[in-house]
Amino acid sequence: MKLSICTDVMGNLSFTDMLDKCVELGVEGIEMTGGGWSRAPHFHADELLEDKGLLKTKLKEIEARGLEIAALNCSANPLDPGEMGKRHRKEMEQTIRLAGEIGVKTIVTMSGLPEAAPGDTVPNWLVYTKSWPEEMPERDRYQWEDRAFPLWHDLVKLAREVGVERYALENFSAMLVWNPETLFRLRKEVGPSVGMNLDPSHLFWKGADPIASARALGSAIHHCHGKDTRIERGLADVNGLLELKDVTDVANRSWNYVAVGAGHDLQWWKEFFSVVRMVGYNGWVSLEMEDFTMSTDAGIQSSIDALQATISR
């Protein structure tokens, strides 16, 4: 496996400074974020598809530093029933076309989350039993069969047309695909080009074991994020793990995203990467740093050190 970094965390830097920072950190690749919810200014698909000279210049700058593009990331909700959904779908499609043009084979994204019934105006994450109340089975069917399946058939077709080989869907909350079981539900319908961006941080607070998840996923692991979560002692015991407080309210949350190693020790991470490698994944591991308990620079460096010490080579 090789180490890369999600560029969102360096969204305050210019493109050149961001690349120089990656070299300084010792990573080998970059998971280039742009479009969807990303605020990073470095690699927007619409701009680069229109300005081929700018695209060529940026690719030369990446190559000159010995870096590779690990994946293009467009974290988005293309199933949102409002205008955002239309924009996100367009930006996802632009990202896919850009990836095809520059030979990047992996798109890191999200499955999307639709409304629960025709005419609803907001996405609805249905994580209660499908059998009760009595309208739940139809809501579940509608979200998957009427909304998600048609979208993903189209996106798989587009990827095939432009030469993109893999979708890596992050197991994020408030998405239709948020764990291995939901991934396999979509994958069974649309095919094996759809897999998971295995992100341990989200599985921790859902009560899952990412090592067991890796075993279950096997060849369906299409990408991996290096990101940790700490369950906060005392607070989670009282309030449980469903947490609505702002991510910056770190002292009062039941769990927090933290630098790699600040939630689970290096022995855990060694086992995790060993199992991920054992089940067949030998691709990129991208640091995604969202630790608000320390400075950004400290969190990045601490995480890089931990990942360099634990990734299975």
Sequence and secondary structure as in RCSB ss.txt:
>XXXX:A:sequence
MKLSICTDVMGNLSFTDMLDKCVELGVEGIEMTGGGWSRAPHFHADELLEDKGLLKTKLKEIEARGLEIAALNCS
ANPLDPGEMGKRHRKEMEQTIRLAGEIGVKTIVTMSGLPEAAPGDTVPNWLVYTKSWPEEMPERDRYQWEDRAFP
LWHDLVKLAREVGVERYALENFSAMLVWNPETLFRLRKEVGPSVGMNLDPSHLFWKGADPIASARALGSAIHHCH
GKDTRIERGLADVNGLLELKDVTDVANRSWNYVAVGAGHDLQWWKEFFSVVRMVGYNGWVSLEMEDFTMSTDAGI
QSSIDALQATISR
>XXXX:A:secstr
 EEEEEGGGGTTS HHHHHHHHHHHT SEEEEE STT    S  HHHHHH HHHHHHHHHHHHHTT EEEEEE  
  TT SSHHHHHHHHHHHHHHHHHHHHT  EEEE      SSTT  S     S TTSSTTHHHHHHIIIIIIIHH
HHHHHHHHHHHHT  EEEEE  SSSS  SHHHHHHHHHHH TTEEEEE HHHHHHTT  HHHHHHHHGGGEEEEE
E EEEE TTHHHHH S   S TT TTT SEEEE TTSSS HHHHHHHHHHHHHTT  SEEEE     SS HHHHH
HHHHHHHHHH   
